[in-house]
């Protein structure tokens, strides 16, 4: 049965300042495995909040740090400008701080957390798994690779990656390098799906592919956070 959940917009401390985040978690007793959801380049919009809530209904404690601090784009050109203006060093600090905030809550279980990101967030999920030793599992939806790609040898957690067939070359490079560096990587490439296929509010949504990824990422997180 789906869990009853609570949601809230909160502020957490980061580098002497405060940053916003969207939180969703089961209302039932006990501590729940922790997940950090990283936004697409559009921001923490209704879709990202819905994703956080979906995880919460399945028994996860979730935070989606708002890396744009309240700004949300509705068009690709606007989203591109926001993404280009993002200070990635600051974003990294905010992601780490959001995870620490979540793990300190009475409803969240640690010390490990899972991270999942979409589009821009997919790359940030990868980089967090390279930087933060508390990442227990990383879900990457059509994320970019680090520069240079050889930095993937710094990945410290199992990776589950999803790409459309339009990004096959990038996806296969990710898997090849992670296996070369003896890292765990499970890759799924969906024929006919395109970048952004998981977002059910966009024109590029591919229902069959999106539905296939969902039980895979849920089981992957449960297994690695057990």
TORKOL-4160 file (C-alpha; in steps of 0.2 Angstrom, whole numbers, padded with zeros to 4 digits, m for minus):
226
<pt num="1" X="0000" Y="0000" Z="0000"/>
<pt num="2" X="0006" Y="0018" Z="m0004"/>
<pt num="3" X="0012" Y="0027" Z="0011"/>
<pt num="4" X="0004" Y="0042" Z="0018"/>
<pt num="5" X="0016" Y="0057" Z="0016"/>
<pt num="6" X="0020" Y="0074" Z="0022"/>
<pt num="7" X="0028" Y="0087" Z="0011"/>
<pt num="8" X="0036" Y="0104" Z="0015"/>
<pt num="9" X="0047" Y="0118" Z="0008"/>
<pt num="10" X="0061" Y="0120" Z="0020"/>
<pt num="11" X="0078" Y="0129" Z="0022"/>
<pt num="12" X="0094" Y="0121" Z="0027"/>
<pt num="13" X="0111" Y="0128" Z="0032"/>
<pt num="14" X="0125" Y="0128" Z="0019"/>
<pt num="15" X="0142" Y="0136" Z="0020"/>
<pt num="16" X="0136" Y="0149" Z="0032"/>
<pt num="17" X="0120" Y="0153" Z="0022"/>
<pt num="18" X="0103" Y="0145" Z="0019"/>
<pt num="19" X="0096" Y="0137" Z="0004"/>
<pt num="20" X="0079" Y="0130" Z="0000"/>
<pt num="21" X="0073" Y="0112" Z="m0003"/>
<pt num="22" X="0057" Y="0102" Z="m0005"/>
<pt num="23" X="0054" Y="0088" Z="0007"/>
<pt num="24" X="0043" Y="0073" Z="0006"/>
<pt num="25" X="0042" Y="0058" Z="0018"/>
<pt num="26" X="0031" Y="0045" Z="0025"/>
<pt num="27" X="0021" Y="0050" Z="0040"/>
<pt num="28" X="0022" Y="0032" Z="0048"/>
<pt num="29" X="0034" Y="0028" Z="0062"/>
<pt num="30" X="0052" Y="0023" Z="0060"/>
<pt num="31" X="0067" Y="0029" Z="0049"/>
<pt num="32" X="0066" Y="0028" Z="0031"/>
<pt num="33" X="0080" Y="0026" Z="0018"/>
<pt num="34" X="0085" Y="0043" Z="0012"/>
<pt num="35" X="0085" Y="0049" Z="m0006"/>
<pt num="36" X="0091" Y="0066" Z="m0014"/>
<pt num="37" X="0082" Y="0071" Z="m0030"/>
<pt num="38" X="0092" Y="0083" Z="m0041"/>
<pt num="39" X="0082" Y="0094" Z="m0053"/>
<pt num="40" X="0082" Y="0095" Z="m0072"/>
<pt num="41" X="0088" Y="0112" Z="m0079"/>
<pt num="42" X="0070" Y="0118" Z="m0077"/>
<pt num="43" X="0072" Y="0119" Z="m0058"/>
<pt num="44" X="0062" Y="0112" Z="m0044"/>
<pt num="45" X="0046" Y="0112" Z="m0053"/>
<pt num="46" X="0029" Y="0103" Z="m0051"/>
<pt num="47" X="0037" Y="0088" Z="m0060"/>
<pt num="48" X="0052" Y="0086" Z="m0048"/>
<pt num="49" X="0041" Y="0089" Z="m0033"/>
<pt num="50" X="0030" Y="0075" Z="m0040"/>
<pt num="51" X="0045" Y="0063" Z="m0042"/>
<pt num="52" X="0050" Y="0067" Z="m0023"/>
<pt num="53" X="0032" Y="0062" Z="m0018"/>
<pt num="54" X="0032" Y="0046" Z="m0028"/>
<pt num="55" X="0048" Y="0040" Z="m0019"/>
<pt num="56" X="0040" Y="0045" Z="m0002"/>
<pt num="57" X="0024" Y="0035" Z="m0005"/>
<pt num="58" X="0035" Y="0020" Z="m0008"/>
<pt num="59" X="0044" Y="0022" Z="0009"/>
<pt num="60" X="0058" Y="0034" Z="0006"/>
<pt num="61" X="0063" Y="0050" Z="0015"/>
<pt num="62" X="0067" Y="0063" Z="0001"/>
<pt num="63" X="0074" Y="0080" Z="m0001"/>
<pt num="64" X="0075" Y="0090" Z="m0018"/>
<pt num="65" X="0087" Y="0104" Z="m0015"/>
<pt num="66" X="0082" Y="0120" Z="m0025"/>
<pt num="67" X="0098" Y="0124" Z="m0034"/>
<pt num="68" X="0089" Y="0139" Z="m0042"/>
<pt num="69" X="0083" Y="0146" Z="m0026"/>
<pt num="70" X="0065" Y="0148" Z="m0031"/>
<pt num="71" X="0067" Y="0151" Z="m0050"/>
<pt num="72" X="0058" Y="0139" Z="m0062"/>
<pt num="73" X="0059" Y="0139" Z="m0081"/>
<pt num="74" X="0045" Y="0134" Z="m0092"/>
<pt num="75" X="0054" Y="0135" Z="m0109"/>
<pt num="76" X="0071" Y="0128" Z="m0114"/>
<pt num="77" X="0079" Y="0144" Z="m0118"/>
<pt num="78" X="0075" Y="0151" Z="m0101"/>
<pt num="79" X="0081" Y="0134" Z="m0093"/>
<pt num="80" X="0097" Y="0135" Z="m0103"/>
<pt num="81" X="0100" Y="0153" Z="m0096"/>
<pt num="82" X="0097" Y="0147" Z="m0078"/>
<pt num="83" X="0108" Y="0132" Z="m0080"/>
<pt num="84" X="0122" Y="0142" Z="m0087"/>
<pt num="85" X="0121" Y="0154" Z="m0073"/>
<pt num="86" X="0122" Y="0140" Z="m0060"/>
<pt num="87" X="0138" Y="0140" Z="m0049"/>
<pt num="88" X="0142" Y="0122" Z="m0049"/>
<pt num="89" X="0154" Y="0123" Z="m0034"/>
<pt num="90" X="0140" Y="0131" Z="m0024"/>
<pt num="91" X="0128" Y="0118" Z="m0031"/>
<pt num="92" X="0139" Y="0104" Z="m0024"/>
<pt num="93" X="0140" Y="0112" Z="m0007"/>
<pt num="94" X="0121" Y="0114" Z="m0007"/>
<pt num="95" X="0118" Y="0096" Z="m0012"/>
<pt num="96" X="0130" Y="0089" Z="0001"/>
<pt num="97" X="0121" Y="0101" Z="0014"/>
<pt num="98" X="0104" Y="0095" Z="0009"/>
<pt num="99" X="0109" Y="0077" Z="0011"/>
<pt num="100" X="0116" Y="0081" Z="0028"/>
<pt num="101" X="0100" Y="0090" Z="0033"/>
<pt num="102" X="0089" Y="0075" Z="0028"/>
<pt num="103" X="0100" Y="0062" Z="0037"/>
<pt num="104" X="0098" Y="0072" Z="0053"/>
<pt num="105" X="0079" Y="0071" Z="0053"/>
<pt num="106" X="0070" Y="0059" Z="0064"/>
<pt num="107" X="0061" Y="0050" Z="0050"/>
<pt num="108" X="0077" Y="0048" Z="0039"/>
<pt num="109" X="0089" Y="0033" Z="0040"/>
<pt num="110" X="0108" Y="0034" Z="0036"/>
<pt num="111" X="0122" Y="0035" Z="0036"/>
<pt num="112" X="0121" Y="0032" Z="0017"/>
<pt num="113" X="0109" Y="0040" Z="0005"/>
<pt num="114" X="0104" Y="0037" Z="m0013"/>
<pt num="115" X="0104" Y="0051" Z="m0026"/>
<pt num="116" X="0095" Y="0052" Z="m0042"/>
<pt num="117" X="0096" Y="0066" Z="m0055"/>
<pt num="118" X="0088" Y="0070" Z="m0072"/>
<pt num="119" X="0096" Y="0080" Z="m0086"/>
<pt num="120" X="0108" Y="0092" Z="m0078"/>
<pt num="121" X="0104" Y="0083" Z="m0062"/>
<pt num="122" X="0110" Y="0067" Z="m0069"/>
<pt num="123" X="0127" Y="0074" Z="m0071"/>
<pt num="124" X="0126" Y="0082" Z="m0053"/>
<pt num="125" X="0121" Y="0065" Z="m0046"/>
<pt num="126" X="0137" Y="0057" Z="m0054"/>
<pt num="127" X="0148" Y="0071" Z="m0047"/>
<pt num="128" X="0140" Y="0069" Z="m0030"/>
<pt num="129" X="0144" Y="0050" Z="m0030"/>
<pt num="130" X="0162" Y="0055" Z="m0034"/>
<pt num="131" X="0163" Y="0068" Z="m0020"/>
<pt num="132" X="0152" Y="0062" Z="m0006"/>
<pt num="133" X="0157" Y="0046" Z="0003"/>
<pt num="134" X="0139" Y="0044" Z="0010"/>
<pt num="135" X="0132" Y="0041" Z="m0007"/>
<pt num="136" X="0126" Y="0023" Z="m0007"/>
<pt num="137" X="0118" Y="0022" Z="m0024"/>
<pt num="138" X="0117" Y="0034" Z="m0039"/>
<pt num="139" X="0103" Y="0035" Z="m0052"/>
<pt num="140" X="0108" Y="0044" Z="m0067"/>
<pt num="141" X="0095" Y="0049" Z="m0080"/>
<pt num="142" X="0103" Y="0055" Z="m0096"/>
<pt num="143" X="0116" Y="0065" Z="m0087"/>
<pt num="144" X="0132" Y="0072" Z="m0094"/>
<pt num="145" X="0149" Y="0065" Z="m0090"/>
<pt num="146" X="0163" Y="0074" Z="m0080"/>
<pt num="147" X="0176" Y="0084" Z="m0089"/>
<pt num="148" X="0188" Y="0075" Z="m0092"/>
<pt num="149" X="0177" Y="0058" Z="m0092"/>
<pt num="150" X="0192" Y="0049" Z="m0084"/>
<pt num="151" X="0187" Y="0057" Z="m0067"/>
<pt num="152" X="0174" Y="0043" Z="m0067"/>
<pt num="153" X="0187" Y="0033" Z="m0058"/>
<pt num="154" X="0182" Y="0044" Z="m0042"/>
<pt num="155" X="0165" Y="0036" Z="m0042"/>
<pt num="156" X="0162" Y="0028" Z="m0025"/>
<pt num="157" X="0144" Y="0021" Z="m0027"/>
<pt num="158" X="0135" Y="0009" Z="m0038"/>
<pt num="159" X="0127" Y="0018" Z="m0053"/>
<pt num="160" X="0111" Y="0014" Z="m0062"/>
<pt num="161" X="0110" Y="0024" Z="m0078"/>
<pt num="162" X="0096" Y="0027" Z="m0091"/>
<pt num="163" X="0098" Y="0035" Z="m0108"/>
<pt num="164" X="0088" Y="0036" Z="m0124"/>
<pt num="165" X="0095" Y="0029" Z="m0139"/>
<pt num="166" X="0099" Y="0047" Z="m0145"/>
<pt num="167" X="0113" Y="0047" Z="m0132"/>
<pt num="168" X="0119" Y="0030" Z="m0135"/>
<pt num="169" X="0137" Y="0035" Z="m0137"/>
<pt num="170" X="0138" Y="0045" Z="m0121"/>
<pt num="171" X="0129" Y="0031" Z="m0112"/>
<pt num="172" X="0141" Y="0017" Z="m0118"/>
<pt num="173" X="0156" Y="0028" Z="m0114"/>
<pt num="174" X="0149" Y="0030" Z="m0096"/>
<pt num="175" X="0147" Y="0011" Z="m0094"/>
<pt num="176" X="0164" Y="0007" Z="m0102"/>
<pt num="177" X="0174" Y="0019" Z="m0091"/>
<pt num="178" X="0165" Y="0014" Z="m0075"/>
<pt num="179" X="0169" Y="m0005" Z="m0079"/>
<pt num="180" X="0186" Y="0000" Z="m0084"/>
<pt num="181" X="0189" Y="0007" Z="m0066"/>
<pt num="182" X="0180" Y="m0008" Z="m0059"/>
<pt num="183" X="0165" Y="0002" Z="m0053"/>
<pt num="184" X="0147" Y="m0005" Z="m0053"/>
<pt num="185" X="0137" Y="0001" Z="m0067"/>
<pt num="186" X="0120" Y="m0005" Z="m0074"/>
<pt num="187" X="0115" Y="0003" Z="m0090"/>
<pt num="188" X="0098" Y="0004" Z="m0099"/>
<pt num="189" X="0097" Y="0012" Z="m0116"/>
<pt num="190" X="0079" Y="0014" Z="m0123"/>
<pt num="191" X="0077" Y="0013" Z="m0142"/>
<pt num="192" X="0067" Y="0028" Z="m0149"/>
<pt num="193" X="0067" Y="0037" Z="m0132"/>
<pt num="194" X="0076" Y="0054" Z="m0131"/>
<pt num="195" X="0084" Y="0065" Z="m0118"/>
<pt num="196" X="0071" Y="0070" Z="m0105"/>
<pt num="197" X="0060" Y="0055" Z="m0108"/>
<pt num="198" X="0056" Y="0053" Z="m0090"/>
<pt num="199" X="0047" Y="0070" Z="m0088"/>
<pt num="200" X="0029" Y="0067" Z="m0090"/>
<pt num="201" X="0026" Y="0085" Z="m0092"/>
<pt num="202" X="0036" Y="0088" Z="m0107"/>
<pt num="203" X="0034" Y="0084" Z="m0126"/>
<pt num="204" X="0048" Y="0071" Z="m0125"/>
<pt num="205" X="0040" Y="0060" Z="m0113"/>
<pt num="206" X="0041" Y="0042" Z="m0117"/>
<pt num="207" X="0029" Y="0032" Z="m0106"/>
<pt num="208" X="0035" Y="0015" Z="m0109"/>
<pt num="209" X="0053" Y="0019" Z="m0106"/>
<pt num="210" X="0049" Y="0030" Z="m0091"/>
<pt num="211" X="0038" Y="0016" Z="m0083"/>
<pt num="212" X="0052" Y="0003" Z="m0086"/>
<pt num="213" X="0065" Y="0013" Z="m0076"/>
<pt num="214" X="0054" Y="0016" Z="m0061"/>
<pt num="215" X="0054" Y="m0001" Z="m0053"/>
<pt num="216" X="0072" Y="m0003" Z="m0057"/>
<pt num="217" X="0078" Y="0013" Z="m0048"/>
<pt num="218" X="0066" Y="0009" Z="m0033"/>
<pt num="219" X="0073" Y="m0008" Z="m0031"/>
<pt num="220" X="0091" Y="m0002" Z="m0034"/>
<pt num="221" X="0089" Y="0011" Z="m0020"/>
<pt num="222" X="0081" Y="m0002" Z="m0008"/>
<pt num="223" X="0094" Y="m0015" Z="m0011"/>
<pt num="224" X="0109" Y="m0003" Z="m0009"/>
<pt num="225" X="0102" Y="0006" Z="0006"/>
<pt num="226" X="0096" Y="m0010" Z="0015"/>
